[in-house]
Amino acid sequence: MIISAFGAMAQNRVIGKDNDLVWDLPADLQRFKRMTSGHPVIMGRRTYESMGKPLPNRDNLVVTRQKGYSVRGCFVFPTVEAALEWCRKGEAEGRQGFEEVFVIGGGEIWKASWSLLDRLYLTIIHRDFEGDAFFPEFDWKEWRESFREDHSDPMPYTYYTLERISRG
C-alpha cells in the first residue's frame, strides 16, 4: 500500500486561516478530486468539519482524540496509525482503491503521518499568504521529483509529485 499525502501550500508554507483555504484554485481542487476518487482519505477532525460532509466516492477516515466522536458516512480513528491499519486490512482483503491511501491534512495529521509517507502530491502557490495553519517543514533532499507542472492562471503555482528516497 502506498501512503501518500495530498496538499497545497503557499511559498511561505501557509495552508489556511481560520480553518479555511486562503486562495481559490479550482484546477487544484479538480486535480485533488480526480486523483483521490476511489481511494481512502485520512483527515483530521477540523479538516473534516471545515468541509462539512464526507467527500463522495472515497472512504473518509477522520482522526480525532475526541472520545465518542462520530459522523455519518465516515470512519473515526484515534490515531493516524489506526486509520492506516484499517486501510492495510482493506488492501489485504483486496478492496478496490486501497493500493494507495491519501493523507489530506490538516497540519497536525500531516505531521503525525510524515515519517510514514511514500509519496507527496504537493501544489505550491508562488505567493505568500497570511494564515494560521502551515504545511510541515521537510527536507527536499529526502524526496525525488517524479512530476512537475507549472501553471500561471489565476496565479503562479506548480504541481509536484515527490517520491521518498530516504527516511529522515
Backbone bond lengths (Angstrom), bond angles and torsions (degrees), N, CA, C in turn:
res aa  C-N    CA-C-N  psi(-1)  N-CA   C-N-CA  omega(-1)  CA-C   N-CA-C  phi
1 M - - - 1.449 - - 1.530 108.39 -
2 I 1.304 115.91 131.11 1.462 122.06 177.39 1.525 107.83 -90.69
3 I 1.329 115.88 127.23 1.461 121.06 176.70 1.520 107.26 -101.90
4 S 1.320 115.59 114.63 1.461 122.00 -176.05 1.520 110.01 -117.85
5 A 1.314 115.09 152.22 1.467 120.63 169.94 1.517 107.03 -112.23
6 F 1.312 115.35 145.51 1.459 121.48 178.46 1.517 106.53 -127.69
7 G 1.328 116.82 120.26 1.453 118.15 -178.31 1.508 112.28 -157.86
8 A 1.310 114.06 168.84 1.462 122.42 176.40 1.515 107.48 -135.73
9 M 1.329 115.22 142.23 1.457 119.49 178.36 1.517 109.66 -145.88
10 A 1.327 114.27 154.35 1.457 120.51 171.61 1.533 108.19 -76.46
11 Q 1.310 117.02 167.71 1.463 119.16 -179.05 1.532 111.86 -63.53
12 N 1.331 118.39 -20.39 1.466 121.42 174.29 1.535 111.90 -94.49
13 R 1.341 117.18 18.47 1.460 126.87 174.60 1.524 114.03 73.74
14 V 1.325 119.30 3.41 1.463 121.10 177.88 1.528 109.26 -64.68
15 I 1.360 115.06 136.63 1.466 120.06 175.32 1.516 111.51 -118.37
16 G 1.322 117.39 -13.41 1.456 118.55 -179.78 1.505 112.95 -179.49
17 K 1.323 113.08 173.70 1.464 121.15 176.97 1.525 107.66 -147.12
18 D 1.317 116.71 134.43 1.459 122.23 179.94 1.530 111.27 52.54
19 N 1.340 116.01 41.06 1.466 123.09 177.56 1.526 113.30 61.56
20 D 1.329 116.34 34.91 1.460 121.36 178.23 1.526 108.62 -146.55
21 L 1.327 115.93 160.78 1.462 120.91 175.22 1.523 110.02 -70.58
22 V 1.327 115.47 152.33 1.462 119.47 -179.45 1.525 112.01 -109.73
23 W 1.310 117.41 8.59 1.460 122.51 176.75 1.523 108.91 -141.20
24 D 1.309 114.96 163.29 1.461 121.60 178.07 1.524 107.58 -119.99
25 L 1.322 116.01 107.78 1.455 121.53 -177.12 1.535 108.37 -133.63
26 P 1.352 117.11 79.96 1.464 121.06 -175.07 1.529 113.97 -55.76
27 A 1.316 118.37 -36.86 1.465 120.37 -179.19 1.524 111.04 -63.15
28 D 1.325 117.19 -36.25 1.459 120.73 178.86 1.523 110.64 -69.17
29 L 1.325 117.25 -39.37 1.459 120.09 176.99 1.532 111.11 -64.44
30 Q 1.333 117.68 -37.96 1.461 121.17 177.34 1.520 110.95 -66.53
31 R 1.327 116.84 -39.17 1.470 121.59 177.23 1.532 109.37 -62.65
32 F 1.326 116.26 -46.00 1.462 121.28 177.81 1.531 110.35 -56.65
33 K 1.310 116.56 -48.60 1.465 121.49 -179.08 1.525 110.95 -60.42
34 R 1.323 116.56 -47.09 1.463 121.70 -178.14 1.537 111.41 -62.60
35 M 1.328 116.66 -43.43 1.468 119.97 -173.75 1.528 113.60 -79.21
36 T 1.324 117.30 -31.41 1.470 119.19 -177.56 1.524 113.36 -92.94
37 S 1.316 117.66 -14.36 1.461 121.36 -178.82 1.524 110.34 -56.90
38 G 1.318 115.33 131.87 1.457 120.81 179.51 1.514 114.30 87.00
39 H 1.326 117.76 -0.12 1.466 122.56 -178.30 1.528 110.50 -120.42
40 P 1.331 116.96 156.17 1.464 118.99 172.83 1.535 110.53 -67.83
41 V 1.333 116.21 144.00 1.462 121.90 174.41 1.525 107.80 -124.72
42 I 1.325 115.20 131.51 1.459 122.04 -179.65 1.521 108.07 -107.20
43 M 1.333 115.52 128.59 1.468 120.04 -177.85 1.520 109.59 -144.53
44 G 1.309 114.84 160.05 1.451 120.36 173.87 1.520 111.02 -79.02
45 R 1.319 115.25 164.11 1.462 121.22 -179.27 1.520 111.74 -59.18
46 R 1.318 117.83 -44.43 1.467 119.86 -178.77 1.526 111.55 -65.27
47 T 1.318 117.10 -36.69 1.470 119.74 175.69 1.519 109.47 -63.06
48 Y 1.337 116.33 -46.26 1.465 119.12 178.03 1.536 110.48 -58.62
49 E 1.319 116.83 -48.42 1.463 119.97 -176.53 1.527 112.05 -64.89
50 S 1.331 117.70 -28.62 1.467 119.17 176.62 1.526 111.18 -69.48
51 M 1.347 116.93 -28.37 1.467 120.75 177.26 1.533 110.87 -81.46
52 G 1.334 115.86 -34.17 1.453 120.48 175.32 1.512 116.63 83.92
53 K 1.317 117.97 -9.72 1.468 120.58 178.47 1.521 108.69 -161.30
54 P 1.336 116.78 158.60 1.465 119.13 178.52 1.534 111.24 -64.14
55 L 1.320 114.95 146.50 1.461 120.02 175.34 1.524 108.66 -73.00
56 P 1.315 118.09 131.73 1.468 119.83 -177.67 1.533 112.46 -69.36
57 N 1.318 115.14 152.82 1.460 124.48 175.72 1.533 112.69 60.43
58 R 1.323 116.52 31.75 1.459 122.78 177.68 1.523 108.57 -146.88
59 D 1.327 117.19 147.81 1.458 120.09 167.07 1.518 106.48 -78.84
60 N 1.323 117.38 118.24 1.457 123.68 -178.04 1.523 108.89 -94.59
61 L 1.324 116.80 115.69 1.451 123.29 -178.87 1.522 108.04 -111.14
62 V 1.317 116.35 116.28 1.459 122.09 -177.00 1.529 108.53 -105.83
63 V 1.323 115.58 128.41 1.461 121.93 179.34 1.523 108.30 -105.22
64 T 1.331 115.07 126.49 1.463 120.43 178.80 1.522 110.35 -152.53
65 R 1.323 115.04 150.21 1.468 120.70 173.43 1.523 110.59 -88.66
66 Q 1.321 117.29 -6.17 1.460 121.71 -178.44 1.525 110.39 -69.58
67 K 1.306 115.95 116.28 1.476 120.97 179.35 1.531 109.70 -66.06
68 G 1.337 116.25 137.94 1.449 121.26 175.83 1.522 114.95 76.33
69 Y 1.334 117.53 5.64 1.467 120.04 -179.84 1.520 108.92 -69.14
70 S 1.301 117.05 132.73 1.460 121.01 174.50 1.523 108.13 -147.71
71 V 1.302 114.27 152.53 1.453 120.00 178.98 1.525 107.82 -148.39
72 R 1.306 115.35 134.04 1.460 121.69 -178.08 1.531 110.13 -61.23
73 G 1.319 116.13 131.69 1.454 121.61 177.25 1.512 114.58 86.90
74 C 1.335 117.31 5.21 1.465 121.03 -179.94 1.525 109.62 -130.25
75 F 1.318 114.83 157.34 1.453 122.43 171.19 1.523 106.14 -103.67
76 V 1.333 117.60 135.15 1.453 121.71 -175.18 1.530 109.42 -114.26
77 F 1.345 115.39 135.35 1.461 121.98 -177.50 1.523 109.75 -133.89
78 P 1.337 116.84 151.41 1.463 119.67 179.99 1.529 113.77 -80.33
79 T 1.345 116.96 -20.01 1.467 121.00 -178.21 1.529 110.01 -144.51
80 V 1.314 115.17 160.67 1.463 120.74 173.88 1.532 109.68 -61.76
81 E 1.322 116.64 -40.47 1.467 120.76 -178.98 1.532 111.20 -60.37
82 A 1.338 116.99 -40.55 1.471 120.22 178.93 1.526 110.44 -65.63
83 A 1.325 117.65 -39.36 1.470 121.03 177.25 1.523 110.37 -64.35
84 L 1.328 117.05 -41.95 1.467 120.34 179.14 1.523 111.56 -66.40
85 E 1.317 117.39 -36.04 1.469 120.33 177.50 1.529 110.18 -63.16
86 W 1.330 117.36 -39.93 1.460 121.82 176.03 1.533 109.93 -60.83
87 C 1.337 116.29 -40.37 1.472 120.54 179.02 1.521 111.20 -67.28
88 R 1.335 116.89 -40.08 1.469 120.20 178.38 1.529 110.43 -61.48
89 K 1.321 115.83 -38.33 1.469 119.73 177.45 1.532 109.77 -63.60
90 G 1.330 117.03 -42.48 1.458 120.45 177.60 1.511 112.34 -62.74
91 E 1.331 116.20 -38.91 1.466 119.82 177.47 1.524 110.00 -65.37
92 A 1.342 115.99 -43.86 1.470 120.12 -179.52 1.531 111.22 -62.73
93 E 1.327 115.89 -31.81 1.467 120.39 178.13 1.525 111.69 -80.82
94 G 1.330 117.38 -3.20 1.456 121.74 178.31 1.511 114.38 76.46
95 R 1.346 117.00 22.76 1.463 119.25 179.25 1.523 110.17 -70.42
96 Q 1.302 115.21 142.83 1.467 123.39 -177.19 1.528 111.36 -62.28
97 G 1.336 116.90 135.06 1.451 122.19 173.71 1.514 115.19 90.94
98 F 1.325 118.17 -6.36 1.456 120.59 -174.70 1.529 113.12 -87.35
99 E 1.332 117.32 3.02 1.466 118.66 176.56 1.527 111.21 -71.94
100 E 1.339 117.07 -19.15 1.462 121.30 174.92 1.520 107.95 -142.05
101 V 1.326 115.25 131.71 1.453 121.90 177.81 1.525 107.35 -118.71
102 F 1.338 116.37 144.45 1.457 121.50 -174.94 1.526 111.22 -114.01
103 V 1.320 116.08 125.13 1.458 122.48 170.42 1.523 105.48 -90.77
104 I 1.346 116.87 120.55 1.464 119.31 -171.26 1.536 113.59 -115.30
105 G 1.331 116.95 8.95 1.463 118.93 173.64 1.501 113.34 108.95
106 G 1.259 114.50 -177.33 1.440 130.58 3.44 1.515 113.14 -84.22
107 G 1.316 112.82 -153.54 1.450 121.29 -171.07 1.518 115.12 -53.53
108 E 1.328 117.55 -44.42 1.467 120.66 -178.86 1.528 111.55 -67.53
109 I 1.303 117.09 -36.42 1.473 120.65 179.53 1.520 110.12 -70.48
110 W 1.343 117.54 -39.63 1.470 119.28 175.02 1.519 110.50 -61.54
111 K 1.331 117.44 -44.34 1.475 120.16 179.09 1.523 110.82 -59.81
112 A 1.325 117.05 -43.54 1.467 121.40 -177.93 1.523 112.29 -66.54
113 S 1.313 117.60 -26.74 1.470 120.68 -176.15 1.525 113.22 -103.32
114 W 1.316 118.13 -6.57 1.471 121.59 -168.56 1.522 113.44 -52.86
115 S 1.327 117.76 -46.49 1.470 120.09 -176.54 1.522 112.39 -69.26
116 L 1.322 117.25 -13.28 1.469 121.96 -178.02 1.529 113.25 -95.51
117 L 1.324 116.39 -10.10 1.467 120.37 -173.26 1.521 112.59 -72.31
118 D 1.342 114.82 141.55 1.469 122.75 173.03 1.519 111.37 -102.26
119 R 1.329 116.08 -30.25 1.466 121.37 -171.78 1.525 108.96 -143.77
120 L 1.328 115.02 149.76 1.451 121.16 179.28 1.525 109.08 -134.63
121 Y 1.335 115.42 119.47 1.464 121.87 172.29 1.528 105.33 -99.38
122 L 1.305 116.19 111.54 1.456 120.02 -171.49 1.520 110.37 -128.98
123 T 1.315 115.12 130.89 1.456 121.46 171.59 1.517 107.02 -105.36
124 I 1.321 116.05 127.38 1.462 120.27 176.13 1.519 107.77 -112.32
125 I 1.324 115.16 121.28 1.461 121.63 175.71 1.523 106.06 -89.67
126 H 1.309 116.85 125.44 1.467 121.62 -172.26 1.522 111.70 -85.22
127 R 1.329 114.15 56.38 1.460 123.62 175.31 1.515 107.55 -151.19
128 D 1.320 115.75 159.03 1.458 120.76 171.38 1.523 108.64 -93.67
129 F 1.325 115.43 144.54 1.460 121.86 175.86 1.518 108.33 -131.35
130 E 1.320 116.34 153.87 1.455 121.11 170.47 1.513 107.84 -79.54
131 G 1.323 115.73 140.60 1.449 118.39 178.90 1.511 112.30 -168.17
132 D 1.326 114.88 175.18 1.460 120.34 178.83 1.529 112.19 -126.97
133 A 1.322 117.16 5.38 1.464 122.62 176.05 1.524 107.64 -129.76
134 F 1.336 115.21 139.14 1.461 120.12 -171.84 1.519 111.39 -132.17
135 F 1.331 114.58 147.23 1.455 121.17 173.26 1.527 107.32 -72.57
136 P 1.339 118.07 143.41 1.466 119.50 -179.13 1.525 112.19 -61.12
137 E 1.317 115.24 143.25 1.460 119.04 172.10 1.513 107.57 -70.24
138 F 1.336 115.92 143.31 1.458 119.45 178.34 1.520 109.39 -150.25
139 D 1.322 115.31 162.02 1.457 122.45 -178.40 1.535 108.13 -93.71
140 W 1.331 115.65 112.40 1.464 120.33 -179.96 1.529 112.00 -60.09
141 K 1.330 117.48 -22.58 1.470 120.77 -179.75 1.529 112.41 -67.44
142 E 1.329 117.14 -17.30 1.464 120.89 178.35 1.530 112.41 -84.56
143 W 1.337 116.57 0.69 1.456 122.08 -174.26 1.522 111.03 -130.39
144 R 1.323 115.72 148.23 1.465 122.69 174.87 1.522 107.70 -111.10
145 E 1.311 116.00 128.94 1.458 120.48 178.09 1.529 109.18 -75.90
146 S 1.343 116.95 119.16 1.460 120.51 179.10 1.527 111.73 -107.71
147 F 1.331 116.32 -10.87 1.462 120.24 178.72 1.514 107.95 -157.05
148 R 1.344 114.28 141.47 1.465 120.62 175.36 1.520 107.50 -150.10
149 E 1.340 115.12 134.92 1.462 120.22 178.89 1.526 108.01 -143.67
150 D 1.332 116.23 119.55 1.464 122.15 -178.71 1.526 110.79 -92.27
151 H 1.335 115.08 144.10 1.466 122.47 179.01 1.524 109.23 -136.79
152 S 1.334 115.90 159.67 1.470 118.86 -178.93 1.530 113.89 -131.35
153 D 1.337 118.59 -3.80 1.452 120.46 -175.05 1.530 110.21 -122.94
154 P 1.288 121.60 126.59 1.462 129.28 8.88 1.530 113.57 -87.69
155 M 1.351 116.35 -3.49 1.459 122.88 175.78 1.518 106.05 -152.78
156 P 1.319 119.02 162.30 1.469 119.37 179.90 1.538 112.18 -68.18
157 Y 1.326 116.09 130.66 1.461 121.75 175.62 1.516 109.09 -154.19
158 T 1.338 115.45 161.86 1.466 122.01 -178.51 1.517 109.57 -134.96
159 Y 1.335 115.58 135.31 1.461 121.81 170.58 1.524 107.70 -91.20
160 Y 1.330 115.68 133.94 1.461 121.66 174.56 1.523 108.63 -125.68
161 T 1.322 115.81 144.71 1.447 121.53 162.34 1.521 105.34 -119.31
162 L 1.332 115.62 123.59 1.471 121.85 -177.81 1.514 108.43 -119.24
163 E 1.327 115.85 135.36 1.464 122.42 178.03 1.528 107.92 -109.78
164 R 1.328 116.04 132.66 1.471 118.59 -179.06 1.534 109.73 -67.27
165 I 1.331 114.92 134.08 1.459 119.85 176.64 1.523 111.88 -112.21
166 S 1.340 116.93 -14.49 1.461 120.26 177.49 1.522 108.43 -153.84
167 R 1.303 115.05 156.58 1.470 121.46 176.49 1.514 107.84 -98.06
168 G 1.360 115.72 126.10 1.470 119.12 -176.71 1.485 112.62 -116.30
